[in-house]
Amino acid sequence: MSGYLLDTNVALFAVANSARLSHEVRSAIITGPNLISAASYWEVFIKSMKGNLNVGDPRIWWAQALRQLSAIPLPILPEHVDRLYNLPSIHKDPFDRVLIAQATAESLTLVTTDSQIPLYASQSFQVVI
């Protein structure tokens, strides 16, 4: 598979205020193809239900994000979870770690605003920030 896996923060900003994103990130989104992980939906849902994120109904946000960003949903598969085993402990956020594992397993470029994620970059894992 090829394309861009959008980090949760990128999907949130792209839907609400894309001016906050770098030129490189906006270009990647325009170029596509874009994918958004079920992990991002889960993260938005949890933060919304806790009151830490205001997106309205997270179910509506998910559908709008997929539509507005012409994105394909990416499920979390066992082979994605397997990739977590050898992933260095640079980043502690479990959602970001799953996204890194998914991007690696699926040969996707991860599009993010998180300055720690490029520390994982390698020949098998590309990042746009």
VMD Tcl script that builds the backbone (N, CA, C; Angstrom):
set m [mol new atoms 387]
animate dup $m
set s [atomselect $m all]
$s set {name element resname resid chain x y z} {
  {N N MET 1 A 0.853 -1.173 0.000}
  {CA C MET 1 A 0.000 0.000 0.000}
  {C C MET 1 A 0.899 1.235 0.000}
  {N N SER 2 A 0.470 2.290 -0.620}
  {CA C SER 2 A 1.209 3.546 -0.549}
  {C C SER 2 A 0.223 4.659 -0.257}
  {N N GLY 3 A 0.730 5.733 0.267}
  {CA C GLY 3 A -0.106 6.871 0.582}
  {C C GLY 3 A 0.325 7.512 1.875}
  {N N TYR 4 A -0.542 8.328 2.412}
  {CA C TYR 4 A -0.253 9.105 3.609}
  {C C TYR 4 A -1.211 8.724 4.733}
  {N N LEU 5 A -0.638 8.323 5.858}
  {CA C LEU 5 A -1.422 8.073 7.061}
  {C C LEU 5 A -1.410 9.364 7.872}
  {N N LEU 6 A -2.571 9.946 8.073}
  {CA C LEU 6 A -2.669 11.226 8.778}
  {C C LEU 6 A -2.717 11.000 10.280}
  {N N ASP 7 A -1.794 11.625 10.985}
  {CA C ASP 7 A -1.800 11.589 12.439}
  {C C ASP 7 A -3.086 12.268 12.918}
  {N N THR 8 A -3.519 11.925 14.109}
  {CA C THR 8 A -4.747 12.488 14.662}
  {C C THR 8 A -4.716 14.002 14.661}
  {N N ASN 9 A -3.594 14.590 15.085}
  {CA C ASN 9 A -3.518 16.054 15.144}
  {C C ASN 9 A -3.631 16.666 13.757}
  {N N VAL 10 A -3.078 16.022 12.748}
  {CA C VAL 10 A -3.176 16.524 11.376}
  {C C VAL 10 A -4.627 16.467 10.900}
  {N N ALA 11 A -5.299 15.360 11.159}
  {CA C ALA 11 A -6.706 15.242 10.761}
  {C C ALA 11 A -7.555 16.307 11.453}
  {N N LEU 12 A -7.312 16.528 12.738}
  {CA C LEU 12 A -8.065 17.560 13.469}
  {C C LEU 12 A -7.830 18.945 12.892}
  {N N PHE 13 A -6.560 19.299 12.680}
  {CA C PHE 13 A -6.235 20.620 12.138}
  {C C PHE 13 A -6.721 20.769 10.700}
  {N N ALA 14 A -6.586 19.736 9.907}
  {CA C ALA 14 A -6.978 19.812 8.497}
  {C C ALA 14 A -8.475 20.058 8.348}
  {N N VAL 15 A -9.257 19.506 9.237}
  {CA C VAL 15 A -10.704 19.701 9.184}
  {C C VAL 15 A -11.098 21.065 9.761}
  {N N ALA 16 A -10.446 21.485 10.847}
  {CA C ALA 16 A -10.851 22.702 11.555}
  {C C ALA 16 A -10.119 23.960 11.106}
  {N N ASN 17 A -8.792 23.865 10.881}
  {CA C ASN 17 A -7.999 25.063 10.590}
  {C C ASN 17 A -6.686 24.665 9.915}
  {N N SER 18 A -6.742 24.379 8.630}
  {CA C SER 18 A -5.564 23.867 7.922}
  {C C SER 18 A -4.424 24.878 7.862}
  {N N ALA 19 A -4.674 26.146 8.144}
  {CA C ALA 19 A -3.614 27.154 8.144}
  {C C ALA 19 A -2.564 26.862 9.217}
  {N N ARG 20 A -2.911 26.076 10.209}
  {CA C ARG 20 A -1.962 25.712 11.281}
  {C C ARG 20 A -0.963 24.652 10.833}
  {N N LEU 21 A -1.195 24.059 9.663}
  {CA C LEU 21 A -0.332 22.993 9.171}
  {C C LEU 21 A 0.751 23.548 8.255}
  {N N SER 22 A 1.897 22.877 8.239}
  {CA C SER 22 A 2.997 23.314 7.381}
  {C C SER 22 A 2.623 23.134 5.908}
  {N N HIS 23 A 3.358 23.807 5.057}
  {CA C HIS 23 A 3.151 23.678 3.613}
  {C C HIS 23 A 3.339 22.225 3.175}
  {N N GLU 24 A 4.342 21.551 3.742}
  {CA C GLU 24 A 4.620 20.152 3.395}
  {C C GLU 24 A 3.456 19.237 3.769}
  {N N VAL 25 A 2.890 19.473 4.942}
  {CA C VAL 25 A 1.757 18.657 5.390}
  {C C VAL 25 A 0.545 18.908 4.503}
  {N N ARG 26 A 0.246 20.170 4.213}
  {CA C ARG 26 A -0.890 20.487 3.346}
  {C C ARG 26 A -0.696 19.892 1.951}
  {N N SER 27 A 0.520 19.934 1.439}
  {CA C SER 27 A 0.809 19.359 0.114}
  {C C SER 27 A 0.591 17.852 0.103}
  {N N ALA 28 A 1.028 17.175 1.169}
  {CA C ALA 28 A 0.830 15.725 1.255}
  {C C ALA 28 A -0.661 15.391 1.245}
  {N N ILE 29 A -1.444 16.147 1.996}
  {CA C ILE 29 A -2.888 15.897 2.060}
  {C C ILE 29 A -3.524 16.099 0.691}
  {N N ILE 30 A -3.116 17.137 -0.007}
  {CA C ILE 30 A -3.664 17.410 -1.337}
  {C C ILE 30 A -3.268 16.301 -2.316}
  {N N THR 31 A -2.023 15.824 -2.201}
  {CA C THR 31 A -1.514 14.799 -3.105}
  {C C THR 31 A -2.198 13.457 -2.885}
  {N N GLY 32 A -2.333 13.045 -1.590}
  {CA C GLY 32 A -2.964 11.781 -1.253}
  {C C GLY 32 A -2.290 10.591 -1.912}
  {N N PRO 33 A -2.877 9.424 -1.845}
  {CA C PRO 33 A -4.105 9.099 -1.128}
  {C C PRO 33 A -3.904 9.162 0.387}
  {N N ASN 34 A -4.979 9.508 1.076}
  {CA C ASN 34 A -4.938 9.691 2.523}
  {C C ASN 34 A -5.669 8.558 3.237}
  {N N LEU 35 A -5.114 8.197 4.374}
  {CA C LEU 35 A -5.756 7.222 5.247}
  {C C LEU 35 A -5.813 7.811 6.650}
  {N N ILE 36 A -6.869 7.474 7.373}
  {CA C ILE 36 A -6.978 7.846 8.789}
  {C C ILE 36 A -7.243 6.562 9.555}
  {N N SER 37 A -6.443 6.344 10.575}
  {CA C SER 37 A -6.522 5.111 11.353}
  {C C SER 37 A -7.722 5.103 12.295}
  {N N ALA 38 A -8.243 3.896 12.504}
  {CA C ALA 38 A -9.257 3.708 13.535}
  {C C ALA 38 A -8.710 4.123 14.895}
  {N N ALA 39 A -7.379 4.075 15.064}
  {CA C ALA 39 A -6.764 4.533 16.315}
  {C C ALA 39 A -7.004 6.024 16.518}
  {N N SER 40 A -6.992 6.794 15.441}
  {CA C SER 40 A -7.272 8.234 15.552}
  {C C SER 40 A -8.720 8.474 15.940}
  {N N TYR 41 A -9.622 7.710 15.351}
  {CA C TYR 41 A -11.032 7.808 15.718}
  {C C TYR 41 A -11.200 7.487 17.198}
  {N N TRP 42 A -10.551 6.439 17.646}
  {CA C TRP 42 A -10.596 6.026 19.051}
  {C C TRP 42 A -10.054 7.136 19.946}
  {N N GLU 43 A -8.918 7.718 19.568}
  {CA C GLU 43 A -8.311 8.793 20.353}
  {C C GLU 43 A -9.231 10.002 20.438}
  {N N VAL 44 A -9.802 10.417 19.320}
  {CA C VAL 44 A -10.728 11.560 19.306}
  {C C VAL 44 A -11.947 11.248 20.158}
  {N N PHE 45 A -12.449 10.040 20.057}
  {CA C PHE 45 A -13.624 9.631 20.821}
  {C C PHE 45 A -13.341 9.716 22.321}
  {N N ILE 46 A -12.213 9.161 22.752}
  {CA C ILE 46 A -11.857 9.173 24.176}
  {C C ILE 46 A -11.679 10.602 24.687}
  {N N LYS 47 A -10.897 11.404 23.971}
  {CA C LYS 47 A -10.648 12.783 24.414}
  {C C LYS 47 A -11.923 13.602 24.412}
  {N N SER 48 A -12.790 13.368 23.446}
  {CA C SER 48 A -14.061 14.078 23.387}
  {C C SER 48 A -14.957 13.695 24.560}
  {N N MET 49 A -15.036 12.407 24.848}
  {CA C MET 49 A -15.893 11.946 25.936}
  {C C MET 49 A -15.381 12.416 27.301}
  {N N LYS 50 A -14.062 12.608 27.432}
  {CA C LYS 50 A -13.473 13.107 28.678}
  {C C LYS 50 A -13.607 14.626 28.803}
  {N N GLY 51 A -13.999 15.290 27.715}
  {CA C GLY 51 A -14.106 16.746 27.723}
  {C C GLY 51 A -12.800 17.449 27.406}
  {N N ASN 52 A -11.792 16.710 26.927}
  {CA C ASN 52 A -10.492 17.305 26.596}
  {C C ASN 52 A -10.396 17.774 25.150}
  {N N LEU 53 A -11.416 17.495 24.355}
  {CA C LEU 53 A -11.416 17.854 22.941}
  {C C LEU 53 A -12.841 18.156 22.532}
  {N N ASN 54 A -13.045 19.283 21.870}
  {CA C ASN 54 A -14.387 19.667 21.457}
  {C C ASN 54 A -14.522 19.547 19.944}
  {N N VAL 55 A -15.058 18.418 19.511}
  {CA C VAL 55 A -15.345 18.212 18.091}
  {C C VAL 55 A -16.840 17.959 17.877}
  {N N GLY 56 A -17.628 18.192 18.912}
  {CA C GLY 56 A -19.032 17.828 18.836}
  {C C GLY 56 A -19.142 16.318 18.979}
  {N N ASP 57 A -20.046 15.741 18.235}
  {CA C ASP 57 A -20.220 14.287 18.249}
  {C C ASP 57 A -19.050 13.659 17.494}
  {N N PRO 58 A -18.201 12.863 18.160}
  {CA C PRO 58 A -17.028 12.300 17.484}
  {C C PRO 58 A -17.390 11.386 16.312}
  {N N ARG 59 A -18.579 10.810 16.328}
  {CA C ARG 59 A -19.012 9.964 15.211}
  {C C ARG 59 A -19.237 10.806 13.963}
  {N N ILE 60 A -19.798 11.993 14.159}
  {CA C ILE 60 A -19.994 12.915 13.028}
  {C C ILE 60 A -18.646 13.456 12.568}
  {N N TRP 61 A -17.756 13.794 13.523}
  {CA C TRP 61 A -16.425 14.277 13.158}
  {C C TRP 61 A -15.710 13.243 12.281}
  {N N TRP 62 A -15.765 11.982 12.656}
  {CA C TRP 62 A -15.098 10.910 11.911}
  {C C TRP 62 A -15.580 10.875 10.455}
  {N N ALA 63 A -16.889 10.876 10.273}
  {CA C ALA 63 A -17.452 10.833 8.915}
  {C C ALA 63 A -17.052 12.073 8.118}
  {N N GLN 64 A -17.082 13.240 8.765}
  {CA C GLN 64 A -16.693 14.478 8.086}
  {C C GLN 64 A -15.209 14.478 7.736}
  {N N ALA 65 A -14.362 14.010 8.651}
  {CA C ALA 65 A -12.921 13.979 8.393}
  {C C ALA 65 A -12.613 13.080 7.202}
  {N N LEU 66 A -13.214 11.915 7.168}
  {CA C LEU 66 A -12.991 11.009 6.035}
  {C C LEU 66 A -13.423 11.661 4.727}
  {N N ARG 67 A -14.582 12.286 4.737}
  {CA C ARG 67 A -15.118 12.916 3.523}
  {C C ARG 67 A -14.287 14.130 3.108}
  {N N GLN 68 A -14.036 15.048 4.038}
  {CA C GLN 68 A -13.327 16.288 3.707}
  {C C GLN 68 A -11.889 16.048 3.275}
  {N N LEU 69 A -11.276 15.011 3.800}
  {CA C LEU 69 A -9.868 14.734 3.489}
  {C C LEU 69 A -9.719 13.630 2.450}
  {N N SER 70 A -10.852 13.216 1.874}
  {CA C SER 70 A -10.853 12.126 0.888}
  {C C SER 70 A -10.027 10.952 1.403}
  {N N ALA 71 A -10.291 10.585 2.635}
  {CA C ALA 71 A -9.480 9.576 3.319}
  {C C ALA 71 A -10.190 8.236 3.402}
  {N N ILE 72 A -9.372 7.205 3.456}
  {CA C ILE 72 A -9.827 5.836 3.613}
  {C C ILE 72 A -9.573 5.443 5.074}
  {N N PRO 73 A -10.544 4.815 5.747}
  {CA C PRO 73 A -10.278 4.374 7.113}
  {C C PRO 73 A -9.323 3.178 7.115}
  {N N LEU 74 A -8.386 3.186 8.052}
  {CA C LEU 74 A -7.427 2.088 8.202}
  {C C LEU 74 A -7.709 1.376 9.515}
  {N N PRO 75 A -8.151 0.107 9.461}
  {CA C PRO 75 A -8.398 -0.630 10.699}
  {C C PRO 75 A -7.083 -0.989 11.384}
  {N N ILE 76 A -7.170 -1.320 12.660}
  {CA C ILE 76 A -6.005 -1.802 13.401}
  {C C ILE 76 A -5.989 -3.319 13.245}
  {N N LEU 77 A -4.921 -3.829 12.639}
  {CA C LEU 77 A -4.801 -5.257 12.362}
  {C C LEU 77 A -3.757 -5.904 13.273}
  {N N PRO 78 A -3.820 -7.214 13.471}
  {CA C PRO 78 A -2.824 -7.885 14.315}
  {C C PRO 78 A -1.383 -7.617 13.868}
  {N N GLU 79 A -1.131 -7.554 12.556}
  {CA C GLU 79 A 0.237 -7.293 12.110}
  {C C GLU 79 A 0.708 -5.876 12.457}
  {N N HIS 80 A -0.239 -4.960 12.638}
  {CA C HIS 80 A 0.124 -3.614 13.106}
  {C C HIS 80 A 0.566 -3.690 14.569}
  {N N VAL 81 A -0.193 -4.422 15.359}
  {CA C VAL 81 A 0.143 -4.582 16.771}
  {C C VAL 81 A 1.494 -5.292 16.912}
  {N N ASP 82 A 1.756 -6.277 16.058}
  {CA C ASP 82 A 3.044 -6.992 16.089}
  {C C ASP 82 A 4.219 -6.027 15.940}
  {N N ARG 83 A 4.065 -5.003 15.120}
  {CA C ARG 83 A 5.158 -4.044 14.883}
  {C C ARG 83 A 5.521 -3.249 16.136}
  {N N LEU 84 A 4.626 -3.188 17.091}
  {CA C LEU 84 A 4.902 -2.467 18.333}
  {C C LEU 84 A 6.002 -3.139 19.146}
  {N N TYR 85 A 6.172 -4.435 18.974}
  {CA C TYR 85 A 7.116 -5.199 19.775}
  {C C TYR 85 A 8.545 -4.662 19.677}
  {N N ASN 86 A 8.985 -4.351 18.481}
  {CA C ASN 86 A 10.355 -3.879 18.280}
  {C C ASN 86 A 10.475 -2.367 18.154}
  {N N LEU 87 A 9.398 -1.652 18.402}
  {CA C LEU 87 A 9.418 -0.199 18.276}
  {C C LEU 87 A 10.125 0.419 19.477}
  {N N PRO 88 A 11.188 1.204 19.246}
  {CA C PRO 88 A 11.885 1.842 20.370}
  {C C PRO 88 A 10.930 2.694 21.201}
  {N N SER 89 A 11.259 2.890 22.458}
  {CA C SER 89 A 10.405 3.638 23.395}
  {C C SER 89 A 10.671 5.137 23.358}
  {N N ILE 90 A 10.844 5.679 22.183}
  {CA C ILE 90 A 11.089 7.126 22.056}
  {C C ILE 90 A 9.830 7.896 22.440}
  {N N HIS 91 A 8.711 7.468 21.929}
  {CA C HIS 91 A 7.437 8.157 22.123}
  {C C HIS 91 A 6.569 7.318 23.040}
  {N N LYS 92 A 5.979 7.935 24.036}
  {CA C LYS 92 A 5.192 7.206 25.033}
  {C C LYS 92 A 3.696 7.159 24.713}
  {N N ASP 93 A 3.208 8.026 23.816}
  {CA C ASP 93 A 1.784 8.075 23.502}
  {C C ASP 93 A 1.374 6.801 22.762}
  {N N PRO 94 A 0.486 5.995 23.335}
  {CA C PRO 94 A 0.125 4.718 22.695}
  {C C PRO 94 A -0.544 4.891 21.335}
  {N N PHE 95 A -1.306 5.957 21.153}
  {CA C PHE 95 A -1.953 6.178 19.858}
  {C C PHE 95 A -0.918 6.489 18.781}
  {N N ASP 96 A 0.051 7.338 19.105}
  {CA C ASP 96 A 1.100 7.651 18.136}
  {C C ASP 96 A 1.935 6.417 17.824}
  {N N ARG 97 A 2.186 5.611 18.811}
  {CA C ARG 97 A 2.961 4.387 18.593}
  {C C ARG 97 A 2.222 3.431 17.654}
  {N N VAL 98 A 0.907 3.326 17.803}
  {CA C VAL 98 A 0.130 2.479 16.893}
  {C C VAL 98 A 0.193 3.051 15.476}
  {N N LEU 99 A 0.097 4.372 15.337}
  {CA C LEU 99 A 0.170 4.983 14.009}
  {C C LEU 99 A 1.526 4.713 13.354}
  {N N ILE 100 A 2.589 4.802 14.129}
  {CA C ILE 100 A 3.931 4.510 13.608}
  {C C ILE 100 A 3.996 3.047 13.156}
  {N N ALA 101 A 3.465 2.157 13.968}
  {CA C ALA 101 A 3.462 0.735 13.625}
  {C C ALA 101 A 2.633 0.473 12.370}
  {N N GLN 102 A 1.484 1.112 12.267}
  {CA C GLN 102 A 0.647 0.934 11.081}
  {C C GLN 102 A 1.344 1.456 9.830}
  {N N ALA 103 A 1.923 2.646 9.938}
  {CA C ALA 103 A 2.610 3.225 8.773}
  {C C ALA 103 A 3.755 2.321 8.331}
  {N N THR 104 A 4.482 1.780 9.281}
  {CA C THR 104 A 5.596 0.888 8.959}
  {C C THR 104 A 5.089 -0.391 8.293}
  {N N ALA 105 A 4.087 -1.006 8.874}
  {CA C ALA 105 A 3.563 -2.277 8.352}
  {C C ALA 105 A 2.949 -2.118 6.965}
  {N N GLU 106 A 2.344 -0.961 6.703}
  {CA C GLU 106 A 1.631 -0.753 5.441}
  {C C GLU 106 A 2.435 0.056 4.420}
  {N N SER 107 A 3.685 0.390 4.749}
  {CA C SER 107 A 4.541 1.212 3.867}
  {C C SER 107 A 3.882 2.548 3.526}
  {N N LEU 108 A 3.330 3.183 4.548}
  {CA C LEU 108 A 2.706 4.492 4.415}
  {C C LEU 108 A 3.626 5.556 4.990}
  {N N THR 109 A 3.519 6.759 4.487}
  {CA C THR 109 A 4.221 7.904 5.055}
  {C C THR 109 A 3.317 8.518 6.107}
  {N N LEU 110 A 3.829 8.693 7.323}
  {CA C LEU 110 A 3.036 9.287 8.393}
  {C C LEU 110 A 3.149 10.798 8.310}
  {N N VAL 111 A 2.004 11.460 8.281}
  {CA C VAL 111 A 1.940 12.923 8.212}
  {C C VAL 111 A 1.561 13.414 9.598}
  {N N THR 112 A 2.427 14.244 10.197}
  {CA C THR 112 A 2.249 14.630 11.594}
  {C C THR 112 A 2.727 16.048 11.843}
  {N N THR 113 A 2.412 16.554 13.018}
  {CA C THR 113 A 2.985 17.805 13.514}
  {C C THR 113 A 3.816 17.541 14.763}
  {N N ASP 114 A 3.927 16.273 15.139}
  {CA C ASP 114 A 4.618 15.865 16.362}
  {C C ASP 114 A 6.123 15.787 16.108}
  {N N SER 115 A 6.893 16.594 16.804}
  {CA C SER 115 A 8.340 16.679 16.573}
  {C C SER 115 A 9.102 15.439 17.031}
  {N N GLN 116 A 8.505 14.576 17.845}
  {CA C GLN 116 A 9.182 13.352 18.288}
  {C C GLN 116 A 9.102 12.228 17.255}
  {N N ILE 117 A 8.067 12.204 16.471}
  {CA C ILE 117 A 7.853 11.095 15.536}
  {C C ILE 117 A 8.956 10.974 14.486}
  {N N PRO 118 A 9.505 12.073 13.952}
  {CA C PRO 118 A 10.595 11.904 12.979}
  {C C PRO 118 A 11.827 11.186 13.538}
  {N N LEU 119 A 11.945 11.067 14.859}
  {CA C LEU 119 A 13.052 10.320 15.445}
  {C C LEU 119 A 12.988 8.835 15.076}
  {N N TYR 120 A 11.834 8.362 14.647}
  {CA C TYR 120 A 11.662 6.974 14.215}
  {C C TYR 120 A 11.961 6.784 12.729}
  {N N ALA 121 A 12.142 7.873 11.987}
  {CA C ALA 121 A 12.310 7.790 10.535}
  {C C ALA 121 A 13.473 6.864 10.154}
  {N N SER 122 A 13.252 6.118 9.080}
  {CA C SER 122 A 14.247 5.179 8.567}
  {C C SER 122 A 13.929 4.899 7.104}
  {N N GLN 123 A 14.653 3.988 6.518}
  {CA C GLN 123 A 14.333 3.604 5.141}
  {C C GLN 123 A 12.943 3.008 5.031}
  {N N SER 124 A 12.487 2.357 6.080}
  {CA C SER 124 A 11.170 1.707 6.041}
  {C C SER 124 A 10.064 2.561 6.657}
  {N N PHE 125 A 10.392 3.734 7.171}
  {CA C PHE 125 A 9.383 4.590 7.783}
  {C C PHE 125 A 9.676 6.048 7.451}
  {N N GLN 126 A 8.798 6.622 6.633}
  {CA C GLN 126 A 8.943 8.006 6.193}
  {C C GLN 126 A 7.939 8.897 6.926}
  {N N VAL 127 A 8.357 10.143 7.170}
  {CA C VAL 127 A 7.537 11.099 7.897}
  {C C VAL 127 A 7.510 12.426 7.149}
  {N N VAL 128 A 6.339 13.057 7.126}
  {CA C VAL 128 A 6.183 14.432 6.658}
  {C C VAL 128 A 5.735 15.242 7.858}
  {N N ILE 129 A 6.449 16.332 8.126}
  {CA C ILE 129 A 6.119 17.182 9.272}
  {C C ILE 129 A 6.010 18.636 8.839}
}
mol reanalyze $m
mol bondsrecalc $m
mol representation Tube
mol addrep $m
